[in-house]
Amino acid sequence: MFNLQKLVRPNVLKMKPYSSARDEFKGTAHVFVDANENNLGSLAGDNYNRYPDPHQKQLKEVIAGIKGVRPSQIFLGNGSDEAIDLLFRMVCRPGMDSMLHLPPTYGMYEVSANLNEVRLESVQLTTAFQVPVEEVLAQVKPETKLIFICSPNNPTGNSIEAHRIETILRGFDGLVVLDEAYIDFSDTPSWTTRLEEFPNLVVLQTFSKAWGLAGLRLGMAFASEEIIALLDKIKPPYNINQATQEMALRALEQTEQLQYMVEEIVQEREMLAHALPTLEAVEKVYPSDANFLLVKVKDAIGLYTHLLDQGIVVRNRSSLPGCEGCLRISVGTTEENQQLFQAIAAFSK
Ligand SMILES: Cc1ncc(COP(=O)(O)O)c(C=O)c1O
């Protein structure tokens, strides 16, 4: 049985969170001399001399409306990478607990585990890049607190079948962190719609991919109110800066344009997915629900170096077990994709 109080580190349950100046004062006032800010102003523009809202109230309300969840079910992080790190710190006791991930997958789960001195359990994805459910559940130990599943998965691009995720959610008493960084490029529905069913589900999304805001650093975690309250308790108080909150609000007014961009990227992805296998250098393009393609080539290092010589940088994933001979290529603009195609064609000759 899932029991959040038992799962969370005792020091996290016990500790008192930092109380900011703006937490302690509620009401209206016109002179703010409570936070040691510079009241003369800022050199960058209005408002930036003031600390931002530590609870990101306005931003969460808008996101809640778009995602169909309550604001209390949303945590905002300095990128989803911050949410990943805080999840470790919330439930994993350094030197004692473990987490399970499914390589080949996003590298930060392992980095965060190592940073937090959390043992890593690895279960390789199947040859079809699916989660081997029985193997995962057999590998779970009493000290396993987190399972990370990435869907659509980076770097393979495919979505994990829903029935597999559901079996893990039902069979595991720790937190299942479902990383949906690339969900906007996929036709499969987000698991945010199923939060009420699974008290151990945490869904991660980000503004870095479809929203085109990687430079702002804004990630989202969706979960039960209880889990979100704990993440909020342990986060740095002002983790989302004022500029990010303002810019994100501006972007969120333009959901229609987001749709256009996503459609264009998906169209370009499908064009590349059809065109690349016609080239001699390319062995196979894996199906993708994301904004990148995993491409198996005959000579990964040779092609990688050739593309670099042409000023084109792709990600060499050929040394990752399960991705031998593979490059990961993000979908670019139409012109960039044409340049890429021509450069690979030239290598084939
Ligand atoms: C699967 C996955 N999760 C999370 C992230 C990081 O997202 P953010 O920019 O929000 O930290 C990435 C970035 O590449 C990713 O591929």
The ligand as a Gaussian input file, in Angstrom:
#p B3LYP/6-31G(d) Opt

LIG

0 1
 C       13.291000      13.579000     -20.874000
 C       13.746000      14.906000     -20.435000
 N       13.352000      15.369000     -19.250000
 C       13.740000      16.573000     -18.812000
 C       14.559000      17.379000     -19.569000
 C       15.045000      18.675000     -18.999000
 O       14.077000      19.604000     -19.056000
 P       14.280000      21.054000     -18.433000
 O       14.867000      21.900000     -19.503000
 O       12.889000      21.439000     -18.056000
 O       15.187000      20.937000     -17.219000
 C       15.001000      16.940000     -20.810000
 C       15.900000      17.784000     -21.611000
 O       16.512000      17.406000     -22.555000
 C       14.584000      15.665000     -21.249000
 O       15.002000      15.176000     -22.419000

